[in-house]
Amino acid sequence: MKLGPGIARTLLPKGFFASGVNSGVRKYRPDIGLIISDTDMVAAGVFTTNEAKAAPILWCQNLVPSKKIRAVLTNSGQANAATGALGIENNLKMVKACAEVIKCAPEQILVASTGVIGVQLSLDLLVKSLPELAARVTDTAENFANAILTTDLVPKTVSTTLELSTGTVTVTGIAKGSGMIHPNMATMLGYILTDAQIDEKLAHGFLKTAVDKSFNMVSVDGDTATNDCAFLLANGASGVNLNNPADCEIFQNTVTLICQELARAIARDGEGATKLIEVNIFNGQNTELSKKAARGLTMSPLFKCAIHGEDPNWGRILARLGAEGVPAASLNKMNLKLQGELIFQDGAPAVFDRDKLRSLLRSDTVLVDVDLKESSSAAVVKAWGCDFSKKYVEINAEYST
Amino acid sequence: MKLGPGIARTLLPKGFFASGVNSGVRKYRPDIGLIISDTDMVAAGVFTTNEAKAAPILWCQNLVPSKKIRAVLTNSGQANAATGALGIENNLKMVKACAEVIKCAPEQILVASTGVIGVQLSLDLLVKSLPELAARVTDTAENFANAILTTDLVPKTVSTTLELSTGTVTVTGIAKGSGMIHPNMATMLGYILTDAQIDEKLAHGFLKTAVDKSFNMVSVDGDTATNDCAFLLANGASGVNLNNPADCEIFQNTVTLICQELARAIARDGEGATKLIEVNIFNGQNTELSKKAARGLTMSPLFKCAIHGEDPNWGRILARLGAEGVPAASLNKMNLKLQGELIFQDGAPAVFDRDKLRSLLRSDTVLVDVDLKESSSAAVVKAWGCDFSKKYVEINAEYST
């Protein structure tokens, strides 16, 4: 199953509306966004495992799973993390102000914040922007997707429709993430919206399964942020209920594919990245070790620099796999492909055309296929990352505090 | 206890000789080195935990602890890692050739290799250089320390004499390491030489204790190499036996300090580094978590970039500590100092003079003091790292395969 080529990227499911405006926190760019539904929504969420959780994370953790969420508010530029009691208070004030504007209870509003850590919210500016934000909602995700960006270069949205046994539903994914990307159990900011009818428990299961195979397998720099979160919001506006196993399977696959597409987009837009790296681990002994190895590889600064230099330095791949605990017995029989070219075979360097490989590495997408030959499972463990460039250093040496 | 300022850095202990010559593997620089003792030595070793162990590591693991080591041979430029059965065979051939030249059994020679992974040794060149290498030994560490370097900019040696109850002994440390530095249970290449009389068990204990507080707490890039190892070699030439607890304590402290001095030197000479970062964690709940947190911080690309930019971005410090599992309760009461300036106090941002701090951050050494306030232990957990620069990317995008 693949998402079709003709995806309407910014289409929202029925009954969803979104907006993004500039509140004045940032000079020109939109910096506050709203997703809102006509009716109450079922909402599931997964959150960062970082012990330094931002105020909005603490707020949302208490609300989901829920069946009466009405909106998600998101501001960019200020993460409201490491802001102490005042940060929690400011988050609540912003939520209450938003609840007044959109006429619901504060507990019906989820919040995500992203930006600099340790800075208090510019509450006055944010609150003042809320009426305009609510007034400007449209039926596309575009403005919202732009408003939640920080060092991202491009907005990240993907949308598709599904034919289920009792009708058609739409699923739309929106994400942001560019630096401090190494989610654990959750993600940067991810929003999966659907007009299907789902209960909270099912919603949480769909989200958790998809996130574990997507956002939790993407790393830009190995740093786990304080504000990572992903939501699945279902407003039921399609009238299509997900109540048979076949439909659930189609739906789960779609949510997973959408999250993987967003994960890929996040890695490709990693700070300073010039290349997306996609790692596939085949036939590992156990999934956890394969995941660790795949993620480890996407985190290796040496490997990331080699890919940046379009250098087929497979020694660094092997070294990292070994460091992650892939047993010597596997390393001694494994195969390794870079851009489909076999460069390490049966545990020993293979003869390969270096010039050809170098030229294949000029691509903006680099595929690493590791076959550990320890099993013959059909399941592939996938992870995504990006190369390490001077630009990454530049961005992060100068990102203001 | 501190090492004195007047350390004769390249002095070897009694009965030790060392050399380094160019074998032709590298164009101009010395690329093969030898440490040799007049008499049999007690030798202890600790090795990389990477599953992808290089041929020389596999060789040495079978030899130590030993009481009859005569020499350590080290080549740079070719790591002899991921080289399969031929790599193991080449290692043995090199050892046998060396044993013939210096007239001992092959099992009396330890080997360390460092350089590009996946390349077979240039055996002919290396073997041909052995007679000259053996002929050129002197009583200083200088040529050896130079011959083992790869991307290192400076050789790393430190030497001191100790007054023990029954006489004077000398301890000399030599190390190399610049990239792929994130040792686990062992190190890049480290050699601790002494003319004290010690048995193998004691030697192993001294080495292990020192390495855990030094080489195992230094990270340049989070990548654990295939060739990491550290040796303690004791030839007893001083006639001074380490057999009372007071002497053992002095000796242990010295070995630890020497290893820490070398660890600092390695971090400072990290690939592309412009600054040494020293992290101190005070009053943690448990040492393992404090170690994890300290090491995590020295590995955070975001924090390393901020330090490179001389930017007091404490939010990234907090985020990383939280990501490493420092509990929210500690984060909510901790103090944080950068260059001695208090920037986060009792779990909240402190008021500090940003201009003053920025100017303090221009130093080539950056101190991070974290007080978790969970205990009142005198023990400080220390870790060392370096900043992340464009130069790191340049070096590692272009390091040849």
HADDOCK unambig.tbl for C-alpha pairs under 7 A between the chains (distance, minus, plus):
assign (segid A and resid 50 and name CA) (segid B and resid 322 and name CA) 5.00 0.50 0.50
assign (segid A and resid 50 and name CA) (segid B and resid 323 and name CA) 4.28 0.50 0.50
assign (segid A and resid 50 and name CA) (segid B and resid 325 and name CA) 6.88 0.50 0.50
assign (segid A and resid 51 and name CA) (segid B and resid 322 and name CA) 4.29 0.50 0.50
assign (segid A and resid 51 and name CA) (segid B and resid 323 and name CA) 6.14 0.50 0.50
assign (segid A and resid 51 and name CA) (segid B and resid 325 and name CA) 6.01 0.50 0.50
assign (segid A and resid 51 and name CA) (segid B and resid 326 and name CA) 6.49 0.50 0.50
assign (segid A and resid 51 and name CA) (segid B and resid 327 and name CA) 5.57 0.50 0.50
assign (segid A and resid 51 and name CA) (segid B and resid 328 and name CA) 5.01 0.50 0.50
assign (segid A and resid 52 and name CA) (segid B and resid 318 and name CA) 6.99 0.50 0.50
assign (segid A and resid 52 and name CA) (segid B and resid 319 and name CA) 5.97 0.50 0.50
assign (segid A and resid 52 and name CA) (segid B and resid 322 and name CA) 4.71 0.50 0.50
assign (segid A and resid 52 and name CA) (segid B and resid 328 and name CA) 5.79 0.50 0.50
assign (segid A and resid 52 and name CA) (segid B and resid 331 and name CA) 6.98 0.50 0.50
assign (segid A and resid 83 and name CA) (segid B and resid 348 and name CA) 6.67 0.50 0.50
assign (segid A and resid 84 and name CA) (segid B and resid 348 and name CA) 6.06 0.50 0.50
assign (segid A and resid 117 and name CA) (segid B and resid 315 and name CA) 4.89 0.50 0.50
assign (segid A and resid 118 and name CA) (segid B and resid 315 and name CA) 5.66 0.50 0.50
assign (segid A and resid 118 and name CA) (segid B and resid 349 and name CA) 6.96 0.50 0.50
assign (segid A and resid 221 and name CA) (segid B and resid 301 and name CA) 6.24 0.50 0.50
assign (segid A and resid 223 and name CA) (segid B and resid 300 and name CA) 6.25 0.50 0.50
assign (segid A and resid 223 and name CA) (segid B and resid 320 and name CA) 6.71 0.50 0.50
assign (segid A and resid 224 and name CA) (segid B and resid 323 and name CA) 5.75 0.50 0.50
assign (segid A and resid 225 and name CA) (segid B and resid 319 and name CA) 6.25 0.50 0.50
assign (segid A and resid 226 and name CA) (segid B and resid 319 and name CA) 5.98 0.50 0.50
assign (segid A and resid 300 and name CA) (segid B and resid 223 and name CA) 6.28 0.50 0.50
assign (segid A and resid 301 and name CA) (segid B and resid 221 and name CA) 6.26 0.50 0.50
assign (segid A and resid 302 and name CA) (segid B and resid 396 and name CA) 6.13 0.50 0.50
assign (segid A and resid 305 and name CA) (segid B and resid 393 and name CA) 5.68 0.50 0.50
assign (segid A and resid 305 and name CA) (segid B and resid 396 and name CA) 5.29 0.50 0.50
assign (segid A and resid 305 and name CA) (segid B and resid 397 and name CA) 4.60 0.50 0.50
assign (segid A and resid 306 and name CA) (segid B and resid 396 and name CA) 5.99 0.50 0.50
assign (segid A and resid 306 and name CA) (segid B and resid 397 and name CA) 4.54 0.50 0.50
assign (segid A and resid 308 and name CA) (segid B and resid 397 and name CA) 5.86 0.50 0.50
assign (segid A and resid 309 and name CA) (segid B and resid 397 and name CA) 4.07 0.50 0.50
assign (segid A and resid 309 and name CA) (segid B and resid 398 and name CA) 5.94 0.50 0.50
assign (segid A and resid 312 and name CA) (segid B and resid 401 and name CA) 6.87 0.50 0.50
assign (segid A and resid 313 and name CA) (segid B and resid 401 and name CA) 5.21 0.50 0.50
assign (segid A and resid 315 and name CA) (segid B and resid 117 and name CA) 4.88 0.50 0.50
assign (segid A and resid 315 and name CA) (segid B and resid 118 and name CA) 5.66 0.50 0.50
assign (segid A and resid 318 and name CA) (segid B and resid 52 and name CA) 6.96 0.50 0.50
assign (segid A and resid 319 and name CA) (segid B and resid 52 and name CA) 5.95 0.50 0.50
assign (segid A and resid 319 and name CA) (segid B and resid 225 and name CA) 6.25 0.50 0.50
assign (segid A and resid 319 and name CA) (segid B and resid 226 and name CA) 5.97 0.50 0.50
assign (segid A and resid 320 and name CA) (segid B and resid 223 and name CA) 6.72 0.50 0.50
assign (segid A and resid 322 and name CA) (segid B and resid 50 and name CA) 5.01 0.50 0.50
assign (segid A and resid 322 and name CA) (segid B and resid 51 and name CA) 4.29 0.50 0.50
assign (segid A and resid 322 and name CA) (segid B and resid 52 and name CA) 4.71 0.50 0.50
assign (segid A and resid 323 and name CA) (segid B and resid 50 and name CA) 4.28 0.50 0.50
assign (segid A and resid 323 and name CA) (segid B and resid 51 and name CA) 6.14 0.50 0.50
assign (segid A and resid 323 and name CA) (segid B and resid 224 and name CA) 5.77 0.50 0.50
assign (segid A and resid 325 and name CA) (segid B and resid 50 and name CA) 6.90 0.50 0.50
assign (segid A and resid 325 and name CA) (segid B and resid 51 and name CA) 6.03 0.50 0.50
assign (segid A and resid 326 and name CA) (segid B and resid 51 and name CA) 6.49 0.50 0.50
assign (segid A and resid 327 and name CA) (segid B and resid 51 and name CA) 5.57 0.50 0.50
assign (segid A and resid 328 and name CA) (segid B and resid 51 and name CA) 5.00 0.50 0.50
assign (segid A and resid 328 and name CA) (segid B and resid 52 and name CA) 5.78 0.50 0.50
assign (segid A and resid 331 and name CA) (segid B and resid 52 and name CA) 6.95 0.50 0.50
assign (segid A and resid 348 and name CA) (segid B and resid 82 and name CA) 6.95 0.50 0.50
assign (segid A and resid 348 and name CA) (segid B and resid 83 and name CA) 6.57 0.50 0.50
assign (segid A and resid 348 and name CA) (segid B and resid 84 and name CA) 5.97 0.50 0.50
assign (segid A and resid 349 and name CA) (segid B and resid 118 and name CA) 6.90 0.50 0.50
assign (segid A and resid 388 and name CA) (segid B and resid 393 and name CA) 6.78 0.50 0.50
assign (segid A and resid 389 and name CA) (segid B and resid 393 and name CA) 5.99 0.50 0.50
assign (segid A and resid 390 and name CA) (segid B and resid 390 and name CA) 4.55 0.50 0.50
assign (segid A and resid 390 and name CA) (segid B and resid 393 and name CA) 5.96 0.50 0.50
assign (segid A and resid 393 and name CA) (segid B and resid 305 and name CA) 5.69 0.50 0.50
assign (segid A and resid 393 and name CA) (segid B and resid 388 and name CA) 6.79 0.50 0.50
assign (segid A and resid 393 and name CA) (segid B and resid 389 and name CA) 6.00 0.50 0.50
assign (segid A and resid 393 and name CA) (segid B and resid 390 and name CA) 5.96 0.50 0.50
assign (segid A and resid 396 and name CA) (segid B and resid 302 and name CA) 6.13 0.50 0.50
assign (segid A and resid 396 and name CA) (segid B and resid 305 and name CA) 5.31 0.50 0.50
assign (segid A and resid 396 and name CA) (segid B and resid 306 and name CA) 6.00 0.50 0.50
assign (segid A and resid 397 and name CA) (segid B and resid 305 and name CA) 4.60 0.50 0.50
assign (segid A and resid 397 and name CA) (segid B and resid 306 and name CA) 4.54 0.50 0.50
assign (segid A and resid 397 and name CA) (segid B and resid 308 and name CA) 5.86 0.50 0.50
assign (segid A and resid 397 and name CA) (segid B and resid 309 and name CA) 4.09 0.50 0.50
assign (segid A and resid 398 and name CA) (segid B and resid 309 and name CA) 5.94 0.50 0.50
assign (segid A and resid 401 and name CA) (segid B and resid 312 and name CA) 6.85 0.50 0.50
assign (segid A and resid 401 and name CA) (segid B and resid 313 and name CA) 5.16 0.50 0.50
